[in-house]
Amino acid sequence: MVSPTSLVLSLVPAGRHLAFSKERSEVAHLFRRVGGAAGTWTRLAANARSPYLDAEVFAADTPVEYYVQLATRFGDEEARSRIVAVRQPAVYQVPHASCY
């Protein structure tokens, strides 16, 4: 039996940084669910590479969850990571000065 992969989620200025481990011969598929249990899981990336940056913008306080599913190069599912979650923080944007 293959041990589960780890998935680490970090907030960075550009979005959500996801890092995971996998063996060289494995394929990693990254899944995301937006909005909590009412949302649906969608595949964000097939044959994903680590690290992965999810830069999609969501409304403040939106729950966003991720997991990684590992598979063999033949498509047989192997290990799956635990689910990691974050609530989208409010984004502060610096006003831009305009020159006329």
C-alpha positions in Angstrom: 0.0 0.0 0.0 1.2 3.5 -0.9 1.4 6.0 1.9 -0.7 9.2 1.5 1.0 12.2 0.0 1.4 15.4 2.0 -0.2 18.7 0.9 0.8 22.0 2.3 -1.3 25.2 1.7 0.2 28.6 2.2 -1.3 32.1 1.5 1.0 34.3 -0.6 0.4 37.7 -2.1 -0.3 36.1 -5.5 -2.8 33.6 -4.2 -2.7 30.1 -2.6 0.6 28.2 -2.8 0.2 24.4 -2.8 3.1 22.1 -2.3 2.9 18.3 -2.3 5.1 15.2 -2.5 5.0 12.4 -5.0 7.2 9.7 -6.4 8.8 10.3 -9.8 6.6 7.6 -11.5 3.3 9.0 -10.1 0.9 11.5 -11.6 -0.7 14.1 -9.3 -4.2 15.5 -9.9 -5.1 18.6 -7.9 -8.8 19.1 -6.9 -10.5 22.2 -5.4 -13.8 22.8 -3.8 -15.1 26.4 -3.3 -17.9 27.3 -0.9 -17.6 24.5 1.6 -19.8 21.3 1.7 -22.3 23.0 -0.7 -19.6 23.2 -3.4 -18.5 20.5 -5.8 -15.0 19.1 -6.2 -13.5 20.0 -9.5 -10.1 19.0 -11.0 -8.0 22.1 -11.0 -4.9 20.5 -12.6 -4.1 17.2 -14.2 -0.6 15.9 -13.9 0.1 18.8 -11.6 3.6 19.9 -10.6 4.6 21.0 -7.2 4.5 23.8 -6.2 1.3 24.9 -7.7 -0.1 28.5 -7.5 -3.9 29.0 -7.5 -4.2 32.7 -8.3 -8.0 32.7 -8.9 -9.7 35.5 -6.8 -12.7 34.8 -4.6 -14.8 37.0 -2.4 -13.5 37.6 1.1 -14.3 34.8 3.6 -15.0 32.2 0.9 -13.9 28.7 2.0 -11.5 27.0 -0.4 -10.4 23.4 0.0 -7.9 21.2 -1.9 -6.6 17.7 -2.1 -4.2 15.8 -4.3 -5.0 12.4 -5.8 -2.0 10.3 -6.9 -2.2 7.8 -9.7 0.1 5.5 -11.6 1.1 6.6 -15.1 -1.6 4.1 -16.3 -4.3 5.9 -14.4 -4.8 3.6 -11.4 -5.5 5.7 -8.3 -3.1 5.4 -5.5 -2.7 7.6 -2.5 -4.8 10.7 -1.7 -3.8 13.6 0.5 -5.8 14.9 3.4 -8.0 17.9 2.6 -6.4 21.3 3.3 -8.6 24.4 3.6 -8.5 28.2 4.0 -10.9 31.0 4.0 -10.1 33.6 1.4 -8.8 36.7 3.2 -10.0 40.2 2.3 -7.6 41.7 -0.2 -6.3 45.2 0.3 -5.4 46.9 -2.9 -3.1 50.0 -2.9 -4.7 52.8 -4.9 -2.9 53.7 -8.0 -1.9 57.3 -8.6 -3.0 58.7 -11.9 -1.1 61.3 -13.9 -3.0 63.8 -16.1 
